[in-house]
């Protein structure tokens, strides 16, 4: 089992920036990809960005050019740098770890609110 702890959410004005962090512990050897998802009120959870063990990165179209996913293997931590934030980025952001056999682990979520 993998434990994920997110941090870095908060309130920011449109055009501002935030960096989310996700620290992994436990059976981290089993992880082949990590990513960030988000869920806005009344909407389904959606993929934001993923990064595989091999370094392949994928973004949802709506955040391309504004968000950057990265990782620090020494710290077992994945980051999501969010720039040029928009009100429509407001959501609870969840860290995800995908492992062997279709296993998925989730963090508790961190709220991001973009508002003036």
MDTraj code that builds the backbone (N, CA, C; nanometers):
import mdtraj as md
import numpy as np

residues = "UNK UNK UNK UNK UNK UNK UNK UNK UNK UNK UNK UNK UNK UNK UNK UNK UNK UNK UNK UNK UNK UNK UNK UNK UNK UNK UNK UNK UNK UNK UNK UNK UNK UNK UNK UNK UNK UNK UNK UNK UNK UNK UNK UNK UNK UNK UNK UNK UNK UNK UNK UNK UNK UNK UNK UNK UNK UNK UNK UNK UNK UNK UNK UNK UNK UNK UNK UNK UNK UNK UNK UNK UNK UNK UNK UNK UNK UNK UNK UNK UNK UNK UNK UNK UNK UNK UNK UNK UNK UNK UNK UNK UNK UNK UNK UNK UNK UNK UNK UNK UNK UNK UNK UNK UNK UNK UNK UNK UNK UNK UNK UNK UNK UNK UNK UNK".split()
xyz = np.array([
    [0.0843, -0.1191, 0.0000],
    [0.0000, 0.0000, 0.0000],
    [0.0876, 0.1237, 0.0000],
    [0.0394, 0.2272, -0.0674],
    [0.1115, 0.3534, -0.0765],
    [0.0313, 0.4609, -0.0043],
    [0.1002, 0.5385, 0.0774],
    [0.0364, 0.6519, 0.1445],
    [0.0811, 0.7799, 0.0741],
    [-0.0158, 0.8680, 0.0523],
    [0.0101, 0.9930, -0.0189],
    [-0.0383, 1.1099, 0.0658],
    [0.0461, 1.2095, 0.0823],
    [0.0101, 1.3279, 0.1595],
    [0.0332, 1.4508, 0.0733],
    [-0.0759, 1.5229, 0.0466],
    [-0.0679, 1.6427, -0.0373],
    [-0.0545, 1.7676, 0.0499],
    [0.0024, 1.8702, -0.0083],
    [0.0095, 2.0004, 0.0562],
    [0.0233, 2.1074, -0.0511],
    [-0.0012, 2.2319, -0.0113],
    [0.0233, 2.3433, -0.1018],
    [-0.0985, 2.4120, -0.1583],
    [-0.2178, 2.3631, -0.1278],
    [-0.3378, 2.4291, -0.1780],
    [-0.3626, 2.5613, -0.1079],
    [-0.4650, 2.6322, -0.1536],
    [-0.4992, 2.7585, -0.0901],
    [-0.5813, 2.8464, -0.1808],
    [-0.5917, 2.9736, -0.1409],
    [-0.6662, 3.0745, -0.2147],
    [-0.5684, 3.1629, -0.2897],
    [-0.5940, 3.1836, -0.4168],
    [-0.5058, 3.2669, -0.4988],
    [-0.5909, 3.3469, -0.5959],
    [-0.5433, 3.4637, -0.6336],
    [-0.6143, 3.5464, -0.7300],
    [-0.5917, 3.4953, -0.8720],
    [-0.6846, 3.5241, -0.9619],
    [-0.6635, 3.4856, -1.1019],
    [-0.5302, 3.5391, -1.1535],
    [-0.4596, 3.4551, -1.2276],
    [-0.3274, 3.4911, -1.2767],
    [-0.2150, 3.4527, -1.1829],
    [-0.2485, 3.4112, -1.0625],
    [-0.1475, 3.3755, -0.9640],
    [-0.0957, 3.2336, -0.9816],
    [-0.0101, 3.1948, -0.8865],
    [0.0542, 3.0637, -0.8933],
    [0.0454, 2.9905, -0.7597],
    [0.0468, 2.8597, -0.7675],
    [0.0552, 2.7730, -0.6508],
    [0.1375, 2.6511, -0.6892],
    [0.2021, 2.5905, -0.5907],
    [0.2712, 2.4639, -0.6124],
    [0.2173, 2.3617, -0.5150],
    [0.1668, 2.2529, -0.5698],
    [0.1202, 2.1409, -0.4890],
    [0.2313, 2.0373, -0.4761],
    [0.2359, 1.9743, -0.3592],
    [0.3323, 1.8673, -0.3347],
    [0.2584, 1.7417, -0.2920],
    [0.3138, 1.6280, -0.3281],
    [0.2576, 1.4997, -0.2890],
    [0.3720, 1.4079, -0.2479],
    [0.3789, 1.3787, -0.1197],
    [0.4836, 1.2914, -0.0667],
    [0.4315, 1.1495, -0.0544],
    [0.5042, 1.0555, -0.1117],
    [0.4647, 0.9152, -0.1101],
    [0.5478, 0.8371, -0.0100],
    [0.4841, 0.7400, 0.0549],
    [0.5548, 0.6497, 0.1453],
    [0.4890, 0.5124, 0.1367],
    [0.5548, 0.4144, 0.1972],
    [0.5020, 0.2784, 0.1910],
    [0.5642, 0.2019, 0.0762],
    [0.4828, 0.1310, 0.0008],
    [0.5319, 0.0436, -0.1070],
    [0.5586, 0.1220, -0.2337],
    [0.6481, 0.2186, -0.2238],
    [0.6714, 0.3077, -0.3371],
    [0.7390, 0.2365, -0.4526],
    [0.8021, 0.1221, -0.4268],
    [0.8672, 0.0478, -0.5336],
    [0.7656, -0.0026, -0.6356],
    [0.6390, -0.0120, -0.5921],
    [0.5347, -0.0668, -0.6790],
    [0.4716, 0.0382, -0.7704],
    [0.5073, 0.1652, -0.7519],
    [0.4449, 0.2727, -0.8290],
    [0.5069, 0.2804, -0.9676],
    [0.4239, 0.2821, -1.0722],
    [0.4780, 0.3057, -1.2058],
    [0.4361, 0.4409, -1.2624],
    [0.3391, 0.5056, -1.1998],
    [0.2994, 0.6390, -1.2451],
    [0.2351, 0.7137, -1.1296],
    [0.2562, 0.8437, -1.1272],
    [0.1873, 0.9289, -1.0309],
    [0.1239, 1.0440, -1.1052],
    [0.0200, 1.0976, -1.0457],
    [-0.0480, 1.2055, -1.1153],
    [-0.1340, 1.2891, -1.0233],
    [-0.1882, 1.3916, -1.0819],
    [-0.2801, 1.4821, -1.0139],
    [-0.4149, 1.4801, -1.0856],
    [-0.5194, 1.4704, -1.0067],
    [-0.6563, 1.4792, -1.0550],
    [-0.7232, 1.5938, -0.9812],
    [-0.8364, 1.6388, -1.0326],
    [-0.9105, 1.7425, -0.9624],
    [-1.0601, 1.7186, -0.9782],
    [-1.1334, 1.7684, -0.8798],
    [-1.2783, 1.7556, -0.8828],
    [-1.3404, 1.8858, -0.8361],
    [-1.4124, 1.9482, -0.9270],
    [-1.4844, 2.0708, -0.8944],
    [-1.6246, 2.0346, -0.8474],
    [-1.6895, 2.1238, -0.7731],
    [-1.8251, 2.0957, -0.7235],
    [-1.9200, 2.0620, -0.8376],
    [-1.9911, 1.9520, -0.8234],
    [-2.0887, 1.9118, -0.9228],
    [-2.0313, 1.8488, -1.0478],
    [-1.9008, 1.8281, -1.0501],
    [-1.8363, 1.7709, -1.1685],
    [-1.7639, 1.6414, -1.1328],
    [-1.7350, 1.5627, -1.2364],
    [-1.6593, 1.4399, -1.2157],
    [-1.5113, 1.4711, -1.1959],
    [-1.4436, 1.3804, -1.1276],
    [-1.2996, 1.3938, -1.1106],
    [-1.2331, 1.3788, -1.2469],
    [-1.1365, 1.4667, -1.2760],
    [-1.0684, 1.4615, -1.4042],
    [-0.9177, 1.4587, -1.3862],
    [-0.8533, 1.3951, -1.4837],
    [-0.7078, 1.3909, -1.4849],
    [-0.6529, 1.5296, -1.5161],
    [-0.5506, 1.5703, -1.4432],
    [-0.4821, 1.6963, -1.4708],
    [-0.3462, 1.6695, -1.5356],
    [-0.2653, 1.5857, -1.4717],
    [-0.1316, 1.5571, -1.5243],
    [-0.0801, 1.4280, -1.4643],
    [0.0002, 1.3559, -1.5410],
    [0.0627, 1.2343, -1.4909],
    [0.2091, 1.2299, -1.5315],
    [0.2868, 1.1563, -1.4531],
    [0.4272, 1.1329, -1.4853],
    [0.4582, 0.9878, -1.4514],
    [0.5175, 0.9174, -1.5470],
    [0.5474, 0.7767, -1.5259],
    [0.6869, 0.7584, -1.4660],
    [0.7147, 0.6352, -1.4255],
    [0.8468, 0.6031, -1.3715],
    [0.9553, 0.6344, -1.4738],
    [0.9214, 0.6165, -1.6012],
    [1.0189, 0.6430, -1.7060],
    [1.0286, 0.7892, -1.7453],
    [0.9445, 0.8730, -1.6864],
    [0.9527, 1.0159, -1.7121],
    [0.8561, 1.0688, -1.8159],
    [0.7691, 0.9831, -1.8691],
    [0.6704, 1.0315, -1.9647],
    [0.5655, 1.1150, -1.8935],
    [0.5295, 1.2262, -1.9550],
    [0.4378, 1.3234, -1.8939],
    [0.3176, 1.3463, -1.9843],
    [0.2036, 1.3628, -1.9208],
    [0.0796, 1.3872, -1.9936],
    [-0.0004, 1.4933, -1.9199],
    [-0.0624, 1.5851, -1.9954],
    [-0.1465, 1.6896, -1.9368],
    [-0.2831, 1.6908, -2.0044],
    [-0.3838, 1.7306, -1.9300],
    [-0.5128, 1.7592, -1.9914],
    [-0.4961, 1.8895, -2.0698],
    [-0.5677, 1.9023, -2.1807],
    [-0.5478, 2.0170, -2.2693],
    [-0.5657, 2.1506, -2.1988],
    [-0.6578, 2.1573, -2.1047],
    [-0.6919, 2.2854, -2.0424],
    [-0.5800, 2.3432, -1.9562],
    [-0.4787, 2.2628, -1.9217],
    [-0.3706, 2.3138, -1.8364],
    [-0.2366, 2.3190, -1.9093],
    [-0.2327, 2.2722, -2.0319],
    [-0.1064, 2.2731, -2.1062],
    [-0.0526, 2.4151, -2.1199],
    [0.0767, 2.4303, -2.0939],
    [0.1398, 2.5610, -2.1002],
    [0.1284, 2.6407, -1.9718],
    [0.0454, 2.5946, -1.8782],
    [0.0285, 2.6657, -1.7509],
    [0.0748, 2.5827, -1.6322],
    [0.0538, 2.4530, -1.6370],
    [0.0895, 2.3631, -1.5260],
    [0.2099, 2.2788, -1.5646],
    [0.2913, 2.2466, -1.4643],
    [0.4068, 2.1604, -1.4861],
    [0.4132, 2.0559, -1.3753],
    [0.4168, 1.9292, -1.4138],
    [0.4340, 1.8209, -1.3172],
    [0.5809, 1.7813, -1.3157],
    [0.6315, 1.7538, -1.1959],
    [0.7709, 1.7126, -1.1832],
    [0.7829, 1.6216, -1.0612],
    [0.9010, 1.5641, -1.0453],
    [0.9192, 1.4737, -0.9316],
    [1.0613, 1.4839, -0.8788],
    [1.0740, 1.4522, -0.7511],
    [1.2031, 1.4434, -0.6848],
    [1.2123, 1.3018, -0.6301],
    [1.2862, 1.2158, -0.7001],
    [1.2923, 1.0750, -0.6611],
    [1.3562, 1.0571, -0.5236],
    [1.4501, 1.1413, -0.4906],
    [1.5169, 1.1289, -0.3605],
    [1.4204, 1.1549, -0.2455],
    [1.3201, 1.2377, -0.2714],
    [1.2229, 1.2721, -0.1666],
    [1.0904, 1.1983, -0.1849],
    [1.0825, 1.1135, -0.2892],
    [0.9570, 1.0420, -0.3190],
    [0.8398, 1.1391, -0.3249],
    [0.8613, 1.2495, -0.3922],
    [0.7626, 1.3566, -0.3961],
    [0.7371, 1.3992, -0.5399],
    [0.6107, 1.4234, -0.5699],
    [0.5689, 1.4759, -0.6992],
    [0.5104, 1.6144, -0.6765],
    [0.5386, 1.7044, -0.7701],
    [0.4933, 1.8418, -0.7589],
    [0.4030, 1.8779, -0.8766],
    [0.3167, 1.9747, -0.8538],
    [0.2390, 2.0337, -0.9617],
    [0.2514, 2.1848, -0.9481],
    [0.3303, 2.2433, -1.0366],
    [0.3440, 2.3885, -1.0408],
    [0.2321, 2.4434, -1.1274],
    [0.1508, 2.5299, -1.0708],
    [0.0346, 2.5843, -1.1409],
    [0.0522, 2.7348, -1.1566],
    [0.0637, 2.7796, -1.2796],
    [0.0791, 2.9217, -1.3095],
    [-0.0421, 2.9715, -1.3880],
    [-0.0566, 3.1026, -1.3939],
    [-0.1662, 3.1647, -1.4691],
    [-0.2993, 3.0998, -1.4338],
    [-0.3231, 3.0876, -1.3048],
    [-0.4441, 3.0190, -1.2592],
    [-0.5697, 3.0952, -1.2971],
    [-0.6733, 3.0182, -1.3266],
    [-0.8020, 3.0718, -1.3677],
    [-0.9097, 3.0273, -1.2686],
    [-1.0205, 3.1005, -1.2605],
    [-1.1285, 3.0566, -1.1703],
    [-1.1748, 2.9139, -1.1987],
    [-1.1699, 2.8733, -1.3234],
    [-1.2137, 2.7370, -1.3575],
    [-1.1162, 2.6292, -1.3119],
    [-1.0016, 2.6690, -1.2584],
    [-0.9085, 2.5717, -1.1985],
    [-0.9477, 2.5397, -1.0544],
    [-1.0455, 2.6108, -1.0009],
    [-1.0904, 2.5863, -0.8645],
    [-1.1431, 2.4441, -0.8504],
    [-1.0886, 2.3711, -0.7552],
    [-1.1264, 2.2310, -0.7352],
    [-1.0501, 2.1749, -0.6160],
    [-1.0897, 2.0561, -0.5757],
    [-1.0063, 1.9786, -0.4836],
    [-0.9106, 1.8966, -0.5702],
    [-0.7834, 1.9082, -0.5416],
    [-0.6802, 1.8385, -0.6187],
    [-0.6337, 1.7160, -0.5407],
    [-0.6305, 1.6030, -0.6100],
    [-0.5940, 1.4761, -0.5484],
    [-0.4688, 1.4200, -0.6135],
    [-0.3809, 1.3685, -0.5322],
    [-0.2636, 1.2974, -0.5806],
    [-0.3004, 1.1503, -0.5978],
    [-0.2475, 1.0889, -0.7028],
    [-0.2772, 0.9491, -0.7346],
    [-0.1486, 0.8738, -0.7618],
    [-0.1431, 0.7499, -0.7138],
    [-0.0310, 0.6611, -0.7454],
    [-0.0867, 0.5337, -0.8057],
    [-0.0387, 0.5008, -0.9243],
    [-0.0835, 0.3803, -0.9941],
    [0.0243, 0.2737, -0.9847],
    [-0.0165, 0.1526, -0.9466],
    [0.0790, 0.0452, -0.9297],
    [0.0419, -0.0792, -1.0077],
    [0.1116, -0.1857, -0.9784],
    [0.0909, -0.3115, -1.0485],
    [-0.0492, -0.3666, -1.0231],
    [-0.1013, -0.4376, -1.1241],
    [-0.2302, -0.5024, -1.1086],
    [-0.3468, -0.4072, -1.1040],
    [-0.3275, -0.2856, -1.1521],
    [-0.4368, -0.1890, -1.1526],
    [-0.4618, -0.1211, -1.0198],
    [-0.3725, -0.1419, -0.9249],
    [-0.3919, -0.0789, -0.7941],
    [-0.3757, 0.0715, -0.8051],
    [-0.4609, 0.1457, -0.7344],
    [-0.4498, 0.2904, -0.7267],
    [-0.4653, 0.3362, -0.5822],
    [-0.3819, 0.4293, -0.5430],
    [-0.3913, 0.4913, -0.4116],
    [-0.4116, 0.6405, -0.4295],
    [-0.4842, 0.6997, -0.3341],
    [-0.5195, 0.8413, -0.3425],
    [-0.4818, 0.9152, -0.2162],
    [-0.4480, 1.0410, -0.2330],
    [-0.4295, 1.1281, -0.1188],
    [-0.5637, 1.1807, -0.0711],
    [-0.5583, 1.2618, 0.0347],
    [-0.6807, 1.3112, 0.0969],
    [-0.7397, 1.4313, 0.0221],
    [-0.6611, 1.4906, -0.0652],
    [-0.7082, 1.6067, -0.1409],
    [-0.6685, 1.7375, -0.0767],
    [-0.6455, 1.8375, -0.1620],
    [-0.6142, 1.9717, -0.1135],
    [-0.6939, 2.0714, -0.1967],
    [-0.7544, 2.1680, -0.1304],
    [-0.8421, 2.2635, -0.1973],
    [-0.7600, 2.3738, -0.2640],
    [-0.7928, 2.4005, -0.3899],
    [-0.7374, 2.5140, -0.4628],
    [-0.8544, 2.6028, -0.5040],
    [-0.8493, 2.7279, -0.4615],
    [-0.9540, 2.8232, -0.4951],
    [-0.8923, 2.9436, -0.5651],
    [-0.9419, 2.9720, -0.6849],
    [-0.8920, 3.0849, -0.7622],
    [-1.0050, 3.1870, -0.7697],
    [-0.9854, 3.2988, -0.7010],
    [-1.0914, 3.3976, -0.6919],
    [-1.0332, 3.5329, -0.6552],
    [-1.0972, 3.6371, -0.7061],
    [-1.0547, 3.7721, -0.6701],
    [-1.1368, 3.8229, -0.5527],
])
top = md.Topology()
chain = top.add_chain()
for i, resn in enumerate(residues, 1):
    res = top.add_residue(resn, chain, resSeq=i)
    for name in ("N", "CA", "C"):
        top.add_atom(name, md.element.get_by_symbol(name[0]), res)
traj = md.Trajectory(xyz[None], top)
